[in-house]
Amino acid sequence: MIEFDPVLVHEWLTRSARRFPQKEALIFGEQRWTYAALEQKASKLGQGLINLGIKRQDRVIVLLNNSPEAVISIYGILKSGAVFAVLDATLKGEKLRYILENAQAHTLITHISKARILNEALKGHQEKMNIIWIGPRKDITCDFPSENFFWESLFTEDSESIPQVNDFIFPKSLDVDLACLIYTSGSTGRPKGVMSTHNNMISAARSIIQYLDNSPDDRILSILPLSFSYGLYQVIMAFMFGGTVILEPSFLYLHQVLGRVRQEQVTGFPFVPTIVAMLRQLKDIQNYDLGSLRYMTNAGAAMPVEHIRWLRDMFPQVSFYSMYGLTECIRVLYLQPEDVDQRPTSVGRAMPNCEVKIVDEQGNEVPTGQSGELIVRGANVMQGYWNNDNQKSPFSRTNQHLSDRFIHTGDYFKKDEEGFLYFLGRKDDIIKSKGERISAKEIENTICSLDQVAEAAVIGVPDDILGQAIKAFVVPASGAQLSIRDVLKVCQHNLEAFAVPKFVELMEALPKISNGKIDKQTLKNTIQA
């Protein structure tokens, strides 16, 4: 009998549990979860959610730090036929309330430590919500309509009798059903819930697995939050190809993280530029045994060229993949490791099963070498934004077929003669000064070429004469002697006169959001204030 690939995200966990029941699927600190154990726990949670009244396509929110409970929640929710949304566990106040109400959440899974924050955020909330609490049992008073349950109560002795997944126990989802909502950071407005179906998620993951050449032997060190699509897909992908995920609570304790590489024989290490900037500040990085690494990836933000060169010098045996993606498409472009040294500023070509174009404001493809907006078509592209009907659609349609939609990324690119693409900046990251359109990324790369610089962020600030003036925020490397004059000198030597910053501010650190990206909106707000 022919065995076809699963069409639902959670069915891949079931398949891997059948193929590798006693293999380690998830490692978190001292906890080591086999595929069989994870599958059983997720199935029990799925049945428990159905017992709480979950129906197909209901939304269940996960407000947890990276943990086995968060991973189990994702797969248990999917098994119940519902839609999961993992939120940044540090969310507070109005933004948390907005997302819970926007998603019309049926159930929330969170830690007991979040009780006070939830009461503050949801005071006066009208709709009743189920809350599943993780942590020590204690009396909880909610200032909003709720039914309170404790995590362990969903895994009672009665649940031991739950049979294997079948149509009589769990509702049968379709691959066109929604699987998850991923809420954007909302740095420039309200967070938006990116809608992905099972097919969207599997298609994106399959393409990434293909170009990374993943196998069951891969062991992925994931230090990125599960609320961040880049972090979430490390788990989704690994459970598809039968690998092992070493999940860390955060990337702040780099010595601990680097120690895990040798301890767990890590083969894959995904990161964002902030992590590389932190690695470069470590004085004793040569003392860590990172010989098990097969590949590293970057996808969270554009990587300064000097960071790439440092990585290549420090880890010449490791394949480095520069990648580009966004929450609405998960991943779009990748650069093969053999092309990195020759084209360090490129993010490559379209990944398998994905089509891209660079267009002008009228939607016409631009000639080679000219800048324009990147648009994307493929099964990896989201369905739209949840409960967001009043917002302008990011899609363009070439004809009546839904499959022909291109999504507008809002990012500027150019393409060279060989078809390699180069990221220039977001629409709101292009600075218009002296009548010129200037890439903040190009200025940041130039500043980061200085050995004395750890990180840099460049923004446009209002200027009555220039339209926008350029301001650079620069973090000196640990122990480095760096002056504003040094920054201006390297810019004047390498950039056109109109691209040289008018203002430079030295800082101890740049503001970050939870996934490690630099929070430019906070920098802009300080200017406006």
N, C-alpha and C positions, 0 to 999 in steps of 0.2 A: 504494500500500500504506500502511495506517495505521501510524504509528509510536507505540507506547505508551510511557509513561514507564517507566524502569527500576524494578525492584523490589528490587535489591540496591545497597548503598551504593557499592561499587566500580564498578558499572556506570555510575553517574553521572559518574565520572571518565572512563571510556571514551567516554561520549557527548559530554562537553565537549571531549575530545581530538579527536573526530571533527568537531565543529562549529567549534572554534577551535584548530586544531593549533599555530599559531605564536604564539598569544596568551600573554602572561605569566600563569601560574597562581600562581606562588610566588616571592616575592622575600625573600632572607635575606642581609643585608649586601650584598656584591658579587655574590652568586650570583643568577642570574635563570633560573628554570625555566619552560619553555613547557609547555602541556598535553601536547603530543606527547612531550616528553622525560620528563615525570613518568609518563605512562602506560607508556612503554616500560620505564623503570627499575622501576616497580612490578610489571610483568608478569614481568620477569626475576627479581626477588626472589621472586615467587610460585612460579615454576618451581623456583628454587633451594631454597625451603623444602620443596617436594614431594620434591625429590631427597634432602633430609635426613630424609625419612620422615614429614613432617607429614600427618596425616589430617584429614578433615572434623571440625570442632568441637574439635580440639586447641587448647589455650590457648598463645599466644605472648606473652611479656611484653616490653614496650619500656621500658627504663630509660635514658632519654636526656633531655637538655635540649631545649628548642625548637630544631629544626634541620630541614633538608631530609631528613636520614636518618630522623628520627622520622616525618615525613609519608609518606615512601616506605614505611617499615615498615608503617604502618597499612594502606595500600592493598595492599601486597604480601601481607600476612597474610590479608586478606580474599579476595584472588584465589586464594590457596591453599586456601580453604574453612575456614580456621582462625578462631579468635576472638582479637582483640587486647585487650591491657590496657596502657595507658600509665601508668607509675608516676611519681610525683614523684621527680625525679633526685637529690634530697637525702636520700632515705630511707636509713636505716642500721639496723643491728643487728636486734633482735628483730622489729620491724614488717616489715622487708623479708623476713626469713625466713618470717614468718607468711604474708604474701601469696603468695610463691612456692610455698609448700607448700599453702596453701588453694586456689590456682588449679590446682594439679597441673600446673605449667607444663611443657610439652614442650621449649620453646626460649626462650632469653632473648637479646634484642638489646640490647647496651650498649656503652659506651665503654671503651677500655683503661684509663682512669683509675679505673674502678670495680673493678678486680681485687682490691685489698686489702679493700675494703668487702664485696665478695661473699664472699671467703674468711672474713672475720670472721662474716658473717651465716649462712653455709651450712656452717660447719665441723661435720662429723658428719652432714650431710644424706645420706640413703641412696639416694634415687632419682637415676638418671642424667639429666643435662640437657644439651641442646645449647646452647652459648654462641657467639653470633656477635659478634665484637669489631670495633668501629670504632676507627680510629686507626692509628698506626704499628705495623708488625709487630714483635713481639718474643716471646721465649719466655715462656710463661705456665704457672705451676704452680697448679692448683686443689686445694684441700683437701677437695674433694667430688667424687663421680663426675661426669665431664663429657666431652663431645667438643667441642673448640675449633675454631672456624672464623673466618676473617677476612672482613669485609664484602666486600672487592673480589673475593675468590675466588668469590663467587656471581655475579659479572658477568664471567666469562671470555669469551674469544673464542667458545668453543663455544655460549655462551648467545645469541650474535648470531643464531643460526639459529632461535631460538624464534619460532614463528609467532604471529599475533594470537590473542587469547583465544578459545577455543572449547571445546566440551564434551570434546574429545579431549585437551586439555592440562590444563585446570583442572576440578576437581570442580564440579558444578552445585549451588550452594547454593539454598535456598528462602528466601522472605522471612520465614518463621517461625523460621528458624535463628538462633542467637545470632550477633551480630556483634561485641559488645564487652562487657567487664567494666570498670566504672569503680569503683575502690575509694574509698569514703568516707574522710575524714580520720581517722576513728576517735578523735576527741579525747575521747570519753566511753567508750571501750571498744575492742574489736577492730575493725579496718577491715572493712567489708562490701563484697563485690563485687556491684555493681548490674548485673543482667543485662538487656541490651537486644538485641532482635532487629533484623534489617535493617529490618523494617517499623516498629518503634518509632522508630528513628533517622530514617528518611526521613519519617515522619509528623510528628515533632516539628519537624524542619528545615523541612519544607514550610510548616507553620503559621507559623513565625517569619518565613520569607522573605515570606510573604503579607502580614503586617501591617507589616513593615519596607519593603515594596515594593522589594525588591532587584531589580537587573537586572545584565546583564553589564558595565555601565559602572561598577559599584561596585568600589571598592578598599578593602579592610578592613585596618586596622592592628591586628594581634593581638599584644598584649604579655602575655597571660595564658598560663599553662602548659597544654600539651596534656593533662596529667594531670587538669586541671580541666575539667569538662564544658562550662563556659562558653567556655573557650579552644578545646577540641576542636571544638565545633560551628561556630566561625568558619570552620574549614577545610572541614568537611563541607558546610556551607551554600554557601560560595563555589564549591566544585567542582560543586555541583548547578546553580547559576544561571549558572555560567561567568564568575565574577568573578575578582579578583586578591587574594591574601592577602600582605600585607607582614608577615612573621613576625619578631618581635624576641625575643632571648634572655630578656629580663626587662623589668620596668618600673622598675628602680632608677635608670636613667640617663635621667631625664626630658628633659633638654636634647636628648639625642640623639633620643629618641622624638619630641619636638615638631618637630625639624628634619626628620624623615622625612615628616611630614604634608605640608609644602610640596614636598619633594623628589619624593615619589611621588604627589602629588595625591590624598591619602587622602580618601575620602568617608564612611567609617564607622569609628567609634572606640568599641569596647566597653571598659568599665572597671568597677572596683569602688570603693566609697567611699574606701578608703585612697588610691587614685590621685588622687582629687579633693582630698583633704586635702593631698597633696603638691603638687598644682598650685597650690593656694591660697597655698602658702608661697613660690612662685617670684616674685621681685621684677620680673622682666623678661618676664613671659608676654605682655604686649602687643606685644613686639618680634617675636613669631613670627607668620608668615603662615599662618593656619589657615582661610583663605577657601574652600578646596576641600571642607571638611567639609559633608556633607549631614545626617548624624544622629550622635547619641551614644546609647549604651545603658548602663543599669546593671541588673545582675541578681545580682551575687554576694552582696549583703547590703543591708539597708534603708539608704537614703540619708538622712542628716539633711536637714531642710528647708532649713537655711541653705546647705548645699552646692548644693542644687537651685537656689535663688534666685541664688546666685553664678554658677552655670553659665549661667542664663538671662540675667543681666545682662552676663556676659562674652562670650557667644556667642549673641546674639539671633537670628541668621540660621540657627542649627542646630536641627534637630528633636531633642528629647530624649525618650527613651522610658524611663519607669520600669517595671521588670519584676520579676516574682517567679517563682522556680523552685526546684527542688531536684534533686539528682542523680537521684533515683528517677523524676522526670517530665520532666527537662530544663528545660522552661519551662511555665508554667501561666497566668499573668496578665500583662497589659500595659496601660499607660495611654497613650492617644493623646496626641501632643505638644500638641494644642490644648486638652487638659484639664489640663495640668501646672500652669499658673499658678493656675487656680481650685481645684484639688485636689492640692496638692503632697504631701500625706501619703498619698495613695492609690496603689495599684499596679494600679488599673484593674479590668478585667473579664477573663473567661476568654478565652484566645486561640482562634482557629478550631479546630474539631474537638476541643474539650475541654469537659468539664462539671465544675462545682464546686458544692459545698454547704458550709454552715457548720452543724455539728451539736454537740449537747451530749454528755455522757458516755454517754448511752443511745443515741446515734445518731440522735436526732430533730433535724430542722432547727430552728434557733433563729429567733426573730422578728427583723425588721429592727432594727438598732441594738444588738443583744445580741452578746456575744462567744461564740465557740465554736471548735472545731477545724475546719480546712479539710480536706475530703476531695475527691479528684480522680478522675475517670474519663475514659478516652480511650486512643487508640492510642499516645500518648506515654508511657503509664505502663509502668514496667519489668515484667519477668516475675517478679521476686523476687530474693532474695539467693543468690549462688552458694555451694553447699556450706555452708549455714547452717541446716540442718534443725532444730536445737535452739532456734532463736530464735523468739520470738512473731511470727506473721505480721502485717504491717502492713495487710493487706487485709481488707475487709468484703465479704460477699456478700449481695446482695438476693434472688437466686434461684439456680437451678442453672447459669446461663450464665456462662462465664468472662468474657465481655465486660461483664458487669454489675458487675464488681468495682470498688469504690472503694478507693483507697489513702489511708490516714490519714497526713497530713503531719507531725503533731506540732506544728503551728504554729497559733497563735490569731489569728483575724481577726474583724472585724465588717463589716457591709454597710449602706450608707445607702439612702435611699428610692429613689434612681435606679439602684441595683444596683452601685455602685462599692465595691470592697473595700479594707479598710485592715488592714495587718499590725500586730499587737500584740506579737508575740514568740513564741519557741519555748516549748514546755511547760516545758523546763528553764531558760527565760529569764524566766519569770514569777516574780516575787518575792512570797512570801506573808509579809506583815508586818502586825502589829496586826490580824490577821483580814481584811486586804484583799489582793486580788490586784492586783499593781502591774506595769505594763509597763516593763521596763528601757529599751526603745526610747524611750518617751515622756520619760523622765528624760534619756537621752542627747541627744535632740533639743533639750530645753530648755537643757542645758549648752552644746551646740554653737551655740546662738543667740548666744552671746558672741563678739564679734570676736576676743577674745584667745585663743580655744580652737581648736586644730587638730583634736583627736580626743578622744573620750570613750568609756569602756566602764563599764557599771554591772552589778554582780552582787549576789546575796544572800549574806550570810555568817551562819553560825550565831549565834544569840542566845538565851540562856535565857529572856528575858522576851518578846521580840518574835516569836520563832520564827525569823525572818530579819531581819537589819538590812541596810540598803542601803549599799553602798560604791561610790563613783565613783572611777575612775582617769582622770585628765585630763592631756592633753598640751597645754601652752601653745603658741600660735602663735609662729613664729620672731620673736624680739626683743620679744615681748609681756611686759608686766608683769601677771601674774595671781596672785591670792592665793586661798587656800581660802575666805576670806570672800566673794570675788567669786562663786565657784561657788555657795556656799550662798545668797547673796542672790538670784541669778537663779532658783534653785529655789524659794525661799520665796515669791517674787513670782508665780510662774507655776504652781506645783503645789499640790495638797492637802498638808496638813501630814504625812499618813502617807507621802507619796511623796518627801519631802525626805531626801537621804542623811544617814545618821548619821556616816559617815566619808568623807573626801575625801583622795585622795593624788595629788599632782602628780608626773608622770613625764616623763622625756625622750622616751620612745617606748613604744608598746604592743607586746606580743609579737604576731607575725603567723605564719600558716602560709603555705605557698608561693604560694597563690593570692591573697594580699593580705588575706584576712579576719583580723579581730582574733581572737586565740586566747584566748578567755575561760577555757578549761579551765586553761591555764597560770596565769592570774590567780587562779583558784579554788584551784589547788594551792599557790600561795604563801601563801594564807590558812590552809589546812589544815596546812601545814608549820609 
